[in-house]
C-alpha cells in the first residue's frame, strides 16, 4: 500500500515506515532546507528533559538513525537513559511526525560507513569539537580544526572513537496533518506483540 490523502484524510498503511517514506519524499520536494531535520528529546540524570535539532540519516523497519559525538550532552543522556522522542515538522506541507521509543547504538560498521560519506570538513570538525563542553574563545576551536587538518593532511580522516550513531526503535509513531479550525488529523501507530496497530486520535 502507499499513502493516500483524500480530502486531507490520512489513510493508514500496514507499515508506518512506508507512510513515513511517502511523507518524507514529499517534504524533500517542498521544504527549502533540511527536510530530514528533527527535534530530538532526551532526559537528563535528574529527569529534566532536553531538546535539540539533529538530522535523520536513515530509517527502516528497525527505526530512525542519527549520528553525533557520543560524549556530547545528548550522548551522556542516552547512555544513562536510553529512550528518546523525535519530531519532524514540515511547515510547507502542514504535517508532522512524532516517534517515541528505546535507543540503541548503531553498529561500528554502520557508523564507519556514514562517517566516510561525510564532507572532509565535517570529518575534521568531529575531531576538533569537544561537543557540549565550554568554549572560552572561538579561536580555540579554529586552532583545533587547524591542528587536525595538519594531522590528517594527505590522509583519509578516520572516525573518532567517541563519534557514532544511534537508532531510535519506536513503539509509537504519530502522523499529524493540519486541518481547518484546529480539527487536525492524528493517526497513531503502536507496536505491541511484534505488530503495529493503528488508531485515530482526537486533535
C-alpha positions as CSV (number, residue, x, y, z in Angstrom):
1,X,0.0,0.0,0.0
2,X,1.0,3.6,-0.5
3,X,-0.1,6.7,1.4
4,X,-3.2,8.5,0.1
5,X,-4.7,11.7,1.2
6,X,-8.4,12.2,0.2
7,X,-10.0,15.4,1.4
8,X,-7.0,15.7,3.7
9,X,-7.7,12.4,5.4
10,X,-4.7,10.3,6.2
11,X,-5.2,6.7,5.1
12,X,-3.1,4.2,7.1
13,X,-0.6,1.8,5.6
14,X,0.1,-1.6,7.1
15,X,3.7,-0.4,7.8
16,X,4.2,3.1,9.3
17,X,7.6,3.3,7.7
18,X,6.0,3.1,4.3
19,X,3.8,6.1,5.1
20,X,6.8,7.9,6.6
21,X,8.8,7.3,3.4
22,X,6.0,8.8,1.3
23,X,5.7,11.9,3.5
24,X,9.5,12.4,3.6
25,X,9.7,12.1,-0.2
26,X,7.1,14.9,-0.5
27,X,8.9,17.1,2.1
28,X,12.1,16.7,0.1
29,X,10.4,18.4,-2.8
30,X,8.8,21.3,-0.8
31,X,11.0,22.1,2.3
32,X,13.6,24.7,1.5
33,X,16.2,23.4,3.9
34,X,16.9,20.1,5.7
35,X,13.6,18.1,5.3
36,X,15.3,15.5,7.4
37,X,15.7,17.8,10.4
38,X,14.1,16.5,13.6
39,X,13.8,17.6,17.1
40,X,15.4,15.1,19.5
41,X,14.3,15.0,23.1
42,X,16.3,13.2,25.8
43,X,16.2,13.1,29.6
44,X,19.0,14.1,31.9
45,X,20.0,12.2,35.0
46,X,17.8,14.4,37.2
47,X,14.8,13.9,35.0
48,X,15.0,17.2,33.2
49,X,14.1,17.0,29.5
50,X,16.4,18.4,26.9
51,X,15.7,19.0,23.2
52,X,17.7,19.9,20.1
53,X,17.7,19.6,16.3
54,X,19.5,16.7,14.7
55,X,19.4,15.2,11.2
56,X,17.7,12.0,10.4
57,X,20.3,9.9,8.4
58,X,18.5,6.8,7.7
59,X,15.4,4.7,8.5
60,X,14.0,1.3,8.0
61,X,11.8,-1.2,9.9
62,X,14.4,-1.1,12.7
63,X,13.9,2.6,13.4
64,X,15.3,6.1,12.8
65,X,19.1,6.7,12.8
66,X,21.1,9.8,13.6
67,X,24.8,10.4,14.3
68,X,26.7,12.5,16.9
69,X,29.5,12.9,19.3
70,X,28.7,10.3,22.0
71,X,30.4,12.4,24.6
72,X,28.0,15.3,24.0
73,X,25.2,16.1,26.4
74,X,22.7,14.1,24.4
75,X,25.1,11.2,24.2
76,X,25.6,11.3,28.0
77,X,21.8,11.4,28.4
78,X,21.3,8.4,26.2
79,X,24.0,6.4,28.0
80,X,22.1,6.9,31.3
81,X,18.6,6.8,30.0
82,X,18.4,5.1,26.5
83,X,15.0,6.4,25.5
84,X,14.1,9.3,23.3
85,X,11.4,11.1,21.3
86,X,11.7,12.8,17.9
87,X,9.5,15.2,15.9
88,X,9.8,16.1,12.2
89,X,7.8,19.2,11.3
90,X,7.2,20.1,7.6
91,X,5.7,23.5,7.6
92,X,5.3,23.6,3.8
93,X,3.1,20.6,4.0
94,X,1.4,21.4,7.3
95,X,2.4,18.0,8.6
96,X,4.5,16.5,11.4
97,X,5.6,13.0,12.5
98,X,6.4,12.1,16.1
99,X,8.1,8.9,17.4
100,X,8.9,7.6,20.8
101,X,11.0,4.6,21.9
102,X,14.1,3.0,23.2
103,X,17.5,4.0,21.7
104,X,20.5,1.7,20.9
105,X,23.9,2.4,19.3
106,X,24.2,1.5,15.7
107,X,26.9,-0.9,14.6
108,X,30.5,0.2,14.3
109,X,30.4,-0.8,10.6
110,X,27.3,1.5,10.1
111,X,29.0,4.4,11.9
112,X,32.2,3.9,9.8
113,X,30.2,3.9,6.6
114,X,28.3,7.1,7.4
115,X,31.4,8.9,8.7
116,X,33.2,8.1,5.5
117,X,30.4,9.6,3.4
118,X,30.6,13.0,5.2
119,X,32.4,16.0,3.7
120,X,36.0,16.2,4.8
121,X,35.4,19.5,6.7
122,X,32.7,17.7,8.8
123,X,35.0,14.8,9.5
124,X,37.7,17.2,10.8
125,X,35.1,19.0,12.8
126,X,34.1,15.8,14.6
127,X,37.7,15.5,15.9
128,X,38.2,19.2,16.6
129,X,35.0,19.9,18.6
130,X,34.6,18.8,22.2
131,X,30.9,19.0,21.7
132,X,28.8,20.4,24.6
133,X,32.0,21.5,26.5
134,X,32.5,25.1,27.4
135,X,34.4,27.2,24.8
136,X,36.2,30.3,26.1
137,X,37.1,31.7,22.6
138,X,36.2,30.8,19.1
139,X,39.9,30.9,18.3
140,X,40.4,27.8,20.4
141,X,38.0,25.8,18.1
142,X,39.6,27.3,15.0
143,X,43.1,26.3,16.3
144,X,41.8,22.8,17.0
145,X,40.5,22.5,13.4
146,X,43.8,23.7,12.0
147,X,45.7,21.1,14.2
148,X,43.6,18.2,12.9
149,X,43.8,19.4,9.3
150,X,47.5,19.2,9.7
151,X,47.4,15.9,11.4
152,X,45.4,14.3,8.7
153,X,46.9,16.1,5.7
154,X,47.1,13.8,2.7
155,X,45.3,11.0,4.6
156,X,41.8,9.7,5.0
157,X,40.2,11.0,8.2
158,X,39.3,8.1,10.4
159,X,36.1,8.1,12.6
160,X,36.8,9.3,16.1
161,X,36.2,6.6,18.7
162,X,33.7,8.8,20.5
163,X,31.6,9.5,17.4
164,X,28.9,7.3,16.1
165,X,25.2,6.7,15.5
166,X,22.1,5.9,17.5
167,X,18.9,4.3,16.4
168,X,15.5,5.1,17.9
169,X,13.3,2.0,17.9
170,X,9.8,3.4,18.1
171,X,6.9,1.8,19.9
172,X,4.8,4.8,18.9
173,X,4.7,6.8,15.7
174,X,2.1,9.6,15.2
175,X,1.3,11.2,11.8
176,X,-0.3,14.7,12.2
177,X,-1.9,16.7,9.4
178,X,-3.2,20.2,9.8
179,X,-6.9,20.7,9.1
180,X,-9.2,23.8,9.4
181,X,-10.5,25.0,12.7
182,X,-7.7,23.1,14.6
183,X,-9.6,19.8,13.9
184,X,-6.4,18.2,12.9
185,X,-5.9,14.7,11.7
186,X,-3.9,12.4,14.0
187,X,-3.1,8.8,13.1
188,X,-1.1,6.8,15.8
189,X,0.7,3.5,15.3
190,X,1.6,1.5,18.3
191,X,4.0,-1.5,18.3
192,X,2.8,-4.4,20.5
193,X,3.5,-8.1,20.4
194,X,5.5,-7.8,17.2
195,X,2.8,-6.0,15.3
196,X,1.7,-2.4,14.5
197,X,-1.8,-1.3,15.4
198,X,-3.4,2.0,14.4
199,X,-5.9,4.4,16.0
200,X,-7.3,7.8,15.2
201,X,-6.8,10.4,18.0
202,X,-8.9,13.5,18.9
203,X,-7.0,16.7,17.9
